[in-house]
Amino acid sequence: MNPVIDAERSDSPGGGSEPGDTEELWPTLTEFALNMRVWWLGLCSRLDLTPTQGLVLRQLRFGSPVPMSALAETLACDASNITGVVDKLESRGLIVRQSAENDRRVKMLVVTERGRALQRRMGVLAARPPEAIAALPEAVRRKTAAALRAVVRRWATCGVESEDPPGSKGP
C-alpha cells in the first residue's frame, strides 16, 4: 500500500486529504523519507560513493578531526562497522586517520583536500532540488519548508520516537 498514490486515487477534491486531516501526515512523511533515500542513493552514486560513505563525508568537517568512535555514535552503528567504510575513503585519498595527541589508541578522522573538494561537489548537488520539488508552486514549497522546520524543531526538543505510536498494536 502506498499512501501517497492511494491519496491521489481518492475521489475527494483534495486528493484524499481534507483540510485539517492529520491522519495522513505520518504516512506521507514516511513515503517522502523513502523517496529521499532513493534520491540519496542516486546522489552518492553520481559521486562514486556508497550511501554510508556519503553519510560519513557529510558528518566530517574539513580541518576538524573526529574520533572514529564519535562518528560511529553519530551514525548509530558499532565502531567496527565504520572501519571498512573508513578504509575505502582513505584508499581514495578522501580522509586520513591520525592518532589523537593525548591517546594514540584513539583514531581521528581528518578530511583531506581531495575529500573537501568532493564534499563541496556533494553540497552543490544536494542543494539542487529534485524536479518533483522544484516544480511545486513557490507557496507550497514555502509552507512545506515551514512545516518541516517545525517538525525538526519539535524532534530536537522531544526526541524522535522509535517505539510504536500510541494506539498501535506493534509489528
C-alpha positions as CSV (number, residue, x, y, z in Angstrom):
1,M,0.0,0.0,0.0
2,N,1.3,3.4,-1.0
3,P,-0.4,6.2,1.0
4,V,0.6,8.9,-1.5
5,I,-0.6,7.0,-4.5
6,D,-3.7,5.9,-2.7
7,A,-4.4,9.5,-1.7
8,E,-4.1,10.6,-5.3
9,R,-6.6,8.0,-6.4
10,S,-9.1,9.2,-3.9
11,D,-12.4,10.7,-5.3
12,S,-12.2,13.6,-2.9
13,P,-11.2,17.0,-4.4
14,G,-8.2,17.3,-2.1
15,G,-6.7,14.1,-3.4
16,G,-7.7,12.2,-0.3
17,S,-6.8,14.8,2.2
18,E,-9.4,17.1,3.7
19,P,-8.3,20.3,5.3
20,G,-7.2,19.5,8.8
21,D,-6.8,15.8,8.1
22,T,-3.8,14.8,10.2
23,E,-4.2,11.0,9.8
24,E,-2.3,11.3,6.5
25,L,0.7,13.3,7.8
26,W,2.8,10.5,9.1
27,P,2.3,8.0,6.2
28,T,3.0,10.8,3.8
29,L,6.2,11.8,5.7
30,T,7.3,8.2,5.7
31,E,6.7,7.9,1.9
32,F,8.7,11.1,1.5
33,A,11.6,9.8,3.6
34,L,11.7,6.6,1.5
35,N,11.8,8.7,-1.7
36,M,14.6,10.8,-0.1
37,R,16.5,7.6,0.4
38,V,16.3,6.9,-3.4
39,W,17.4,10.4,-4.1
40,W,20.4,10.0,-1.6
41,L,21.4,6.7,-3.3
42,G,21.4,8.4,-6.7
43,L,23.4,11.4,-5.4
44,C,26.0,9.1,-3.8
45,S,26.2,7.0,-7.0
46,R,27.0,10.1,-9.0
47,L,29.9,10.7,-6.7
48,D,31.1,7.1,-6.8
49,L,30.3,6.7,-3.1
50,T,28.2,4.2,-1.2
51,P,25.4,5.8,0.8
52,T,27.3,5.1,4.0
53,Q,30.4,6.7,2.6
54,G,28.4,9.7,1.7
55,L,27.0,10.0,5.2
56,V,30.5,9.7,6.6
57,L,31.7,12.6,4.4
58,R,28.7,14.7,5.4
59,Q,29.5,14.2,9.1
60,L,33.2,15.2,8.8
61,R,34.3,18.8,8.7
62,F,37.4,19.9,6.9
63,G,40.1,20.8,9.5
64,S,38.2,19.3,12.4
65,P,39.5,15.8,13.4
66,V,36.7,13.5,14.6
67,P,37.3,10.3,16.6
68,M,36.1,7.2,14.8
69,S,34.1,6.3,17.9
70,A,32.2,9.6,17.8
71,L,31.4,9.1,14.1
72,A,30.1,5.6,14.8
73,E,27.9,7.0,17.6
74,T,26.6,9.7,15.3
75,L,25.7,7.1,12.6
76,A,24.2,4.8,15.2
77,C,26.5,1.9,14.4
78,D,29.3,-0.1,16.0
79,A,32.8,1.3,15.6
80,S,33.9,-1.9,13.9
81,N,31.4,-1.2,11.1
82,I,32.9,2.1,10.4
83,T,36.4,0.6,9.8
84,G,35.6,-0.8,6.4
85,V,33.9,2.5,5.3
86,V,36.9,4.5,6.5
87,D,39.3,2.1,4.8
88,K,37.6,2.7,1.4
89,L,37.5,6.5,1.9
90,E,41.1,6.5,3.0
91,S,42.2,4.4,0.0
92,R,40.7,7.1,-2.3
93,G,42.6,9.8,-0.5
94,L,39.4,11.5,0.8
95,I,40.2,11.1,4.5
96,V,43.2,10.2,6.7
97,R,43.4,8.5,10.1
98,Q,45.6,10.1,12.7
99,S,46.3,9.2,16.3
100,A,44.9,11.5,18.9
101,E,47.5,13.7,20.5
102,N,46.5,12.6,24.1
103,D,45.8,8.9,23.3
104,R,47.5,7.1,20.4
105,R,44.9,4.4,20.6
106,V,42.1,6.8,19.6
107,K,42.0,7.2,15.8
108,M,40.9,10.6,14.5
109,L,39.5,11.1,11.0
110,V,40.5,14.1,9.0
111,V,39.2,15.2,5.6
112,T,41.9,15.7,3.0
113,E,41.9,18.5,0.5
114,R,40.6,16.0,-2.1
115,G,37.8,14.9,0.3
116,R,36.9,18.6,0.9
117,A,36.6,19.0,-2.9
118,L,34.2,16.1,-3.0
119,Q,32.3,17.5,0.0
120,R,31.8,20.7,-1.9
121,R,30.6,18.9,-5.0
122,M,28.2,16.9,-2.8
123,G,26.9,20.2,-1.3
124,V,26.3,21.6,-4.8
125,L,24.4,18.5,-5.9
126,A,22.4,18.2,-2.7
127,A,21.4,21.9,-2.8
128,R,19.7,21.4,-6.2
129,P,16.2,20.2,-5.5
130,P,14.8,17.3,-7.5
131,E,12.3,18.1,-10.2
132,A,9.4,16.9,-8.1
133,I,10.2,19.6,-5.5
134,A,11.3,22.3,-7.9
135,A,8.1,22.0,-9.9
136,L,5.9,22.8,-6.9
137,P,4.4,26.3,-6.7
138,E,6.5,28.6,-4.5
139,A,3.8,29.0,-1.9
140,V,3.6,25.2,-1.5
141,R,7.4,25.0,-1.2
142,R,7.4,27.8,1.4
143,K,4.6,26.2,3.5
144,T,6.1,22.8,3.3
145,A,9.5,24.1,4.4
146,A,7.9,25.9,7.4
147,A,6.0,22.7,8.4
148,L,9.1,20.5,8.1
149,R,11.2,23.1,10.2
150,A,8.5,22.8,12.9
151,V,8.8,19.0,12.9
152,V,12.6,19.2,13.1
153,R,12.4,21.7,15.9
154,R,9.9,19.5,17.8
155,W,12.1,16.4,17.3
156,A,15.1,18.3,18.6
157,T,13.2,19.1,21.9
158,C,11.2,15.9,22.3
159,G,13.4,13.3,20.6
160,V,12.5,11.0,17.7
161,E,10.4,8.1,18.9
162,S,11.4,4.7,17.7
163,E,8.7,2.8,19.5
164,D,5.2,2.1,18.3
165,P,2.9,5.1,18.3
166,P,0.1,5.2,20.9
167,G,-2.8,3.1,19.9
168,S,-0.8,0.8,17.6
169,K,-0.5,-2.9,18.2
170,G,3.1,-3.1,17.1
171,P,4.7,-5.4,14.5
